[in-house]
Amino acid sequence: MDIKNTTEELLTAKEAAELLKVTEVTVKRYIAKELIPSVKIGGARRIVKGDMWDDFVQKMRSEKYDKLDDETDFFVAEPQTEYLVSRELAKEERKSKIGFNGLTPTEWALLSKNVIVEDDLLNPVWNDLSSPRNKYQLEHGAVYPIKLCDRLIKMYSAEGDTVFDPFLGIGTTMIAAQQLNRHCVGTELNPKFAKIAQTWLDDVQGLFGNNLHYKIVNDDCRNLLQHIRKDKVQLTVTSPPYADSIQKSVKDRTTTHKTSIIQHENNSTVKQYSQEENDFGNLLYPAFLEQIKHILKDNLEITKVGGYSCWVVKDYRDTKNKVPYVPFHSDLARAGEEVGWKYHDLIIWDQTGQRRAELLDYPSVFYTNQICSFIVVFRKIK
């Protein structure tokens, strides 16, 4: 649509979301599907409030925000509510001002469960975190879902805050931050991944650009203090390489999980990140823990007082070397406390629906299947 030829009123995504009583992310998806008209002005999208917009609003009212049709089922994900009268709107506004980061009591409760279950119908906020990998995610050996990142960013930061990822990879954290109107900085050692992250960000900014700042640094995260000033970051969201366990995962995917959902339906692959000696993914576990402690120390320096740092990790076994269990999340938590972080919380991400159980050391020794990840949450208290 040519802006020069329209005299219609223009709305920002935030204004449209408030009118429709949905999230800004949903409005952006409506734009992408051309369900509501928009124009691009100065790098940002604006919704055209005209006849097409009015028809769309009327349709949502008449159908009471049910799913529009089979074609839009995949993106109308959050439950919608009917228009509220002025008194109810004022009530909701008061609630939002009371809650941390603008969360209402209902949102707070939905986000507060410490076990995230894939098919938990009573907890739709965390429902269906896993999803098929897109063309960018397929280039990386270990990515977490944008939905997971979305939730952590909503829980521990507000619009306009700065989010950081020291192990950016192909940019999942940055894409989630961009969609939720947060600034973001990420460091990535692998130049290929850093380039993919920039391409993905450019694609998203081309559709839904904003005026916030996004910086992708192709450098070792051990140098993060050279790129970010102290007391700048509100939230860190990251998933570090699991020392040399990535090599074990490569073999695991070709044997045990070669027929699992995570590989076939989610198109998940595992690849060694690089051959560089200073790559965290190539360090032996004791050296890895020592190095990660330095990152945690620098991460604490760049974080605001009251800010958070969330680390998505997975415990594992090394039975071939007679180590029944490697408690990565506990070792990480201890390392964080040693450099000054407060161990604030632990979230369990149940991934049972994505992996099949295996017979570990059958029939001689019984081991349980470790089909979950942990999110270790730190907080800077002084």
C-alpha positions as CSV (number, residue, x, y, z in Angstrom):
1,M,0.0,0.0,0.0
2,D,1.3,3.5,-0.9
3,I,1.2,5.8,2.1
4,K,1.0,8.8,-0.3
5,N,-2.5,7.7,-1.5
6,T,-4.1,7.0,1.9
7,T,-5.7,9.5,4.2
8,E,-6.7,6.8,6.7
9,E,-5.8,7.0,10.4
10,L,-2.6,5.1,11.2
11,L,-2.0,3.0,14.3
12,T,1.1,1.6,15.9
13,A,1.2,-2.2,16.7
14,K,0.8,-1.3,20.4
15,E,-2.3,0.9,19.8
16,A,-3.8,-1.8,17.6
17,A,-3.1,-4.5,20.2
18,E,-4.9,-2.4,22.9
19,L,-7.9,-1.9,20.7
20,L,-8.1,-5.6,19.8
21,K,-7.2,-6.8,23.3
22,V,-4.4,-9.0,22.0
23,T,-0.6,-8.9,22.3
24,E,1.6,-6.9,20.0
25,V,3.1,-10.1,18.7
26,T,-0.4,-11.3,17.6
27,V,-1.0,-8.0,15.8
28,K,2.3,-8.4,13.9
29,R,1.2,-11.9,12.9
30,Y,-2.1,-10.5,11.6
31,I,-0.1,-8.1,9.5
32,A,2.2,-10.8,8.2
33,K,-0.9,-12.8,7.1
34,E,-2.4,-9.6,5.5
35,L,-5.5,-9.9,7.7
36,I,-5.2,-6.2,8.6
37,P,-3.7,-3.5,6.3
38,S,-0.4,-1.9,7.0
39,V,2.2,0.5,5.5
40,K,5.9,0.9,6.3
41,I,6.9,4.4,7.4
42,G,10.5,5.2,8.3
43,G,11.4,1.5,9.0
44,A,8.4,0.8,11.2
45,R,5.0,-0.8,10.4
46,R,1.8,1.2,10.9
47,I,-1.7,-0.3,10.7
48,V,-4.2,1.5,8.4
49,K,-7.5,2.1,10.3
50,G,-9.9,1.9,7.3
51,D,-12.7,-0.2,6.0
52,M,-10.6,-3.4,6.0
53,W,-9.6,-2.8,9.6
54,D,-13.2,-2.1,10.6
55,D,-14.4,-5.4,8.9
56,F,-11.7,-7.3,10.8
57,V,-12.7,-5.8,14.2
58,Q,-16.3,-6.5,13.5
59,K,-15.5,-10.1,12.6
60,M,-13.5,-10.6,15.9
61,R,-16.4,-9.1,17.9
62,S,-19.1,-11.3,16.2
63,E,-17.1,-14.5,16.7
64,K,-16.1,-13.5,20.2
65,Y,-12.4,-13.9,19.4
66,D,-12.7,-17.6,18.4
67,K,-10.1,-18.7,15.9
68,L,-10.7,-16.9,12.6
69,D,-10.5,-19.9,10.4
70,D,-8.4,-23.0,9.8
71,E,-5.7,-21.0,8.0
72,T,-5.0,-18.8,11.1
73,D,-5.1,-21.6,13.7
74,F,-1.4,-21.7,13.9
75,F,-0.9,-18.2,15.1
76,V,-4.0,-17.3,17.1
77,A,-2.4,-19.0,20.1
78,E,-3.3,-17.1,23.2
79,P,-6.9,-17.0,24.5
80,Q,-8.7,-13.8,23.6
81,T,-11.2,-11.9,25.7
82,E,-14.2,-9.9,24.8
83,Y,-14.2,-6.1,24.9
84,L,-14.4,-4.8,28.5
85,V,-16.5,-2.0,29.7
86,S,-14.7,1.1,30.9
87,R,-14.9,0.1,34.5
88,E,-13.3,-3.3,33.8
89,L,-10.6,-1.6,31.6
90,A,-9.7,0.7,34.5
91,K,-9.6,-2.3,36.8
92,E,-7.2,-4.2,34.5
93,E,-5.0,-1.1,34.2
94,R,-4.7,-0.8,38.0
95,K,-3.7,-4.5,38.2
96,S,-1.0,-4.0,35.5
97,K,0.5,-1.1,37.4
98,I,0.8,-3.2,40.6
99,G,2.4,-6.3,39.1
100,F,6.1,-6.7,38.4
101,N,7.0,-5.8,34.8
102,G,3.3,-5.0,34.2
103,L,2.1,-8.5,34.7
104,T,-1.5,-8.9,35.9
105,P,-2.2,-11.4,38.8
106,T,-3.5,-13.9,36.2
107,E,-0.4,-13.6,34.0
108,W,1.8,-13.9,37.1
109,A,0.1,-17.1,38.2
110,L,0.3,-18.6,34.7
111,L,4.0,-17.9,34.5
112,S,4.9,-19.0,38.0
113,K,4.9,-22.8,37.6
114,N,8.4,-24.1,38.0
115,V,7.8,-27.2,35.9
116,I,7.1,-26.5,32.3
117,V,5.2,-29.5,30.7
118,E,4.8,-29.7,26.9
119,D,1.1,-30.8,27.0
120,D,-0.1,-29.2,30.3
121,L,-3.5,-27.9,29.3
122,L,-3.9,-26.1,32.7
123,N,-0.8,-24.0,32.0
124,P,-1.3,-22.7,28.4
125,V,1.3,-20.0,28.7
126,W,4.1,-22.6,28.6
127,N,2.2,-25.1,26.3
128,D,3.9,-26.4,23.3
129,L,7.3,-24.8,23.7
130,S,9.0,-27.0,21.1
131,S,8.3,-26.4,17.4
132,P,9.8,-27.2,14.0
133,R,13.1,-25.5,13.3
134,N,13.0,-22.7,10.8
135,K,15.7,-22.2,8.1
136,Y,17.9,-20.3,10.5
137,Q,17.7,-22.7,13.4
138,L,18.5,-25.7,11.2
139,E,22.0,-24.2,10.8
140,H,22.8,-24.6,14.6
141,G,23.3,-27.7,16.6
142,A,21.4,-26.8,19.7
143,V,18.7,-24.1,19.8
144,Y,15.9,-23.4,22.3
145,P,12.4,-22.3,21.2
146,I,11.6,-18.6,20.8
147,K,8.5,-19.3,22.9
148,L,10.7,-20.3,25.8
149,C,12.8,-17.1,25.4
150,D,9.5,-15.0,25.1
151,R,8.3,-16.2,28.5
152,L,11.6,-15.6,30.3
153,I,11.8,-12.1,28.8
154,K,8.3,-11.3,29.9
155,M,8.9,-12.6,33.4
156,Y,12.2,-10.8,34.2
157,S,12.2,-7.6,32.1
158,A,10.0,-4.8,30.9
159,E,9.7,-3.0,27.5
160,G,12.7,-0.8,26.8
161,D,15.1,-2.9,29.0
162,T,18.3,-4.4,27.6
163,V,18.6,-8.2,27.2
164,F,22.0,-10.0,26.7
165,D,23.1,-13.4,25.4
166,P,26.8,-14.3,25.7
167,F,26.3,-17.4,23.6
168,L,24.0,-15.9,21.0
169,G,24.3,-18.7,18.4
170,I,22.0,-17.9,15.5
171,G,20.1,-15.2,17.5
172,T,17.0,-16.8,19.1
173,T,17.3,-14.5,22.2
174,M,17.7,-11.4,20.0
175,I,14.6,-12.2,17.9
176,A,12.5,-12.8,21.0
177,A,13.8,-9.5,22.5
178,Q,13.0,-7.6,19.2
179,Q,9.5,-8.9,19.1
180,L,8.9,-7.9,22.7
181,N,10.4,-4.4,22.3
182,R,13.6,-4.8,24.4
183,H,17.1,-3.8,23.4
184,C,19.5,-6.7,22.9
185,V,23.2,-7.4,22.7
186,G,24.7,-10.8,21.9
187,T,28.2,-12.1,21.5
188,E,29.0,-15.1,19.3
189,L,32.4,-16.7,18.6
190,N,31.5,-18.5,15.4
191,P,31.4,-16.1,12.5
192,K,29.0,-18.3,10.5
193,F,26.4,-18.2,13.4
194,A,26.9,-14.4,13.9
195,K,26.2,-13.8,10.2
196,I,23.0,-16.0,10.3
197,A,21.9,-14.1,13.4
198,Q,22.3,-10.8,11.6
199,T,20.4,-12.1,8.6
200,W,17.6,-13.3,10.7
201,L,17.4,-10.0,12.6
202,D,17.5,-8.0,9.3
203,D,14.5,-10.1,8.0
204,V,12.5,-9.5,11.2
205,Q,13.4,-5.8,11.3
206,G,12.4,-5.5,7.7
207,L,8.8,-6.6,8.5
208,F,8.4,-5.3,12.0
209,G,11.1,-2.7,12.6
210,N,11.4,-0.6,15.7
211,N,13.7,2.1,17.0
212,L,15.5,0.0,19.7
213,H,19.1,-1.1,19.5
214,Y,20.4,-4.5,18.5
215,K,24.1,-5.4,18.5
216,I,25.6,-8.7,17.4
217,V,29.3,-9.0,18.3
218,N,31.4,-11.6,16.6
219,D,33.8,-12.1,19.4
220,D,34.7,-14.4,22.3
221,C,32.2,-13.8,25.2
222,R,35.3,-13.7,27.5
223,N,35.7,-10.2,26.1
224,L,32.1,-9.0,26.9
225,L,33.3,-6.2,29.1
226,Q,34.8,-4.6,26.0
227,H,31.4,-4.4,24.3
228,I,28.9,-3.7,27.1
229,R,29.1,-1.1,29.9
230,K,28.6,-2.0,33.5
231,D,25.1,-2.0,35.1
232,K,23.5,-1.9,31.6
233,V,21.7,-5.2,31.3
234,Q,18.4,-6.1,33.0
235,L,18.2,-9.7,31.8
236,T,20.5,-12.4,30.4
237,V,19.0,-15.4,28.6
238,T,21.4,-17.9,27.3
239,S,22.3,-21.6,26.8
240,P,26.0,-22.3,27.0
241,P,27.8,-25.1,25.2
242,Y,27.8,-28.2,27.4
243,A,31.6,-28.6,27.4
244,D,32.6,-31.5,25.2
245,S,29.2,-33.2,25.6
246,I,28.2,-31.8,22.1
247,Q,30.3,-34.5,20.6
248,K,28.4,-37.1,22.7
249,S,25.1,-35.6,21.4
250,V,26.2,-35.9,17.8
251,K,26.7,-39.7,18.3
252,D,23.5,-40.0,20.3
253,R,21.3,-38.5,17.5
254,T,22.7,-41.1,15.1
255,T,21.8,-44.0,17.4
256,T,19.3,-43.7,20.2
257,H,17.2,-40.7,19.0
258,K,17.4,-41.3,15.2
259,T,13.6,-42.0,15.2
260,S,12.5,-39.5,17.9
261,I,10.0,-36.6,17.5
262,I,12.7,-34.1,18.3
263,Q,14.7,-35.1,15.2
264,H,11.9,-35.9,12.7
265,E,9.0,-33.6,13.5
266,N,11.1,-30.7,14.8
267,N,13.8,-31.1,12.2
268,S,16.4,-31.0,15.0
269,T,20.0,-31.6,14.3
270,V,23.2,-31.6,16.4
271,K,26.4,-30.3,15.0
272,Q,29.8,-29.5,16.6
273,Y,30.0,-25.7,16.8
274,S,33.7,-25.3,15.7
275,Q,37.1,-26.8,15.9
276,E,38.6,-23.9,17.8
277,E,40.4,-24.7,21.1
278,N,38.8,-21.7,22.9
279,D,35.3,-22.7,21.9
280,F,33.5,-23.6,25.2
281,G,32.0,-26.6,23.3
282,N,35.4,-28.2,23.0
283,L,36.6,-27.8,26.6
284,L,36.8,-30.7,29.0
285,Y,34.2,-30.3,31.8
286,P,36.5,-29.1,34.7
287,A,38.1,-26.5,32.4
288,F,34.7,-25.6,31.1
289,L,33.4,-24.9,34.7
290,E,36.4,-22.7,35.5
291,Q,35.9,-20.6,32.3
292,I,32.2,-20.3,32.7
293,K,32.8,-18.8,36.2
294,H,34.7,-15.9,34.5
295,I,31.7,-15.3,32.2
296,L,29.3,-15.3,35.2
297,K,31.6,-12.8,37.0
298,D,31.6,-10.4,34.0
299,N,27.9,-11.0,33.4
300,L,27.3,-9.8,37.0
301,E,29.2,-6.6,36.4
302,I,27.1,-5.6,33.3
303,T,23.8,-6.4,35.1
304,K,21.8,-3.8,36.9
305,V,21.1,-4.3,40.6
306,G,17.9,-6.3,40.7
307,G,18.5,-7.8,37.3
308,Y,18.4,-11.5,36.3
309,S,20.4,-14.0,34.4
310,C,18.7,-17.2,33.1
311,W,20.8,-20.2,31.9
312,V,19.1,-23.1,30.0
313,V,21.2,-26.2,30.7
314,K,20.9,-30.0,30.7
315,D,22.4,-32.5,33.0
316,Y,23.9,-35.6,31.4
317,R,25.7,-38.9,32.1
318,D,29.2,-40.1,31.2
319,T,28.9,-43.8,32.0
320,K,31.7,-44.7,29.6
321,N,34.1,-42.9,32.0
322,K,32.3,-44.4,35.1
323,V,30.5,-41.1,35.9
324,P,26.8,-42.0,36.4
325,Y,25.5,-38.4,36.6
326,V,26.9,-35.0,35.8
327,P,24.8,-32.4,37.7
328,F,25.5,-29.5,35.3
329,H,22.7,-27.3,36.6
330,S,24.0,-27.7,40.2
331,D,27.6,-27.0,39.2
332,L,26.5,-24.0,37.3
333,A,24.5,-22.6,40.2
334,R,27.4,-23.1,42.6
335,A,29.8,-21.3,40.2
336,G,27.3,-18.4,40.0
337,E,27.1,-18.1,43.7
338,E,30.9,-18.2,44.1
339,V,31.2,-15.0,42.0
340,G,28.4,-13.1,43.7
341,W,25.1,-14.0,42.1
342,K,22.1,-14.9,44.2
343,Y,20.7,-18.3,43.2
344,H,17.1,-17.1,42.7
345,D,15.1,-19.9,41.1
346,L,15.1,-23.2,39.2
347,I,12.7,-24.0,36.4
348,I,12.3,-27.5,35.0
349,W,11.5,-27.8,31.3
350,D,10.0,-31.3,30.7
351,Q,10.8,-32.5,27.2
352,T,9.3,-36.0,27.5
353,G,7.1,-35.5,24.5
354,Q,10.1,-34.8,22.3
355,R,12.3,-37.8,23.1
356,R,11.7,-41.5,23.4
357,A,12.9,-43.4,26.4
358,E,15.9,-45.7,26.0
359,L,17.2,-48.7,27.8
360,L,20.2,-47.3,29.6
361,D,22.8,-50.1,30.4
362,Y,20.1,-52.7,30.3
363,P,20.1,-55.3,31.8
364,S,22.9,-54.7,34.3
365,V,22.5,-51.2,35.8
366,F,19.3,-49.2,36.0
367,Y,19.4,-45.6,35.1
368,T,16.5,-43.2,34.7
369,N,16.1,-41.2,31.5
370,Q,17.1,-37.5,31.9
371,I,14.5,-36.1,29.6
372,C,14.3,-32.5,30.8
373,S,16.3,-29.3,30.9
374,F,16.8,-26.9,33.7
375,I,16.7,-23.1,33.7
376,V,19.0,-21.8,36.4
377,V,17.9,-18.3,37.4
378,F,20.3,-15.9,39.1
379,R,19.6,-12.4,40.5
380,K,21.9,-9.5,41.3
381,I,20.9,-8.2,44.7
382,K,23.7,-5.6,45.3
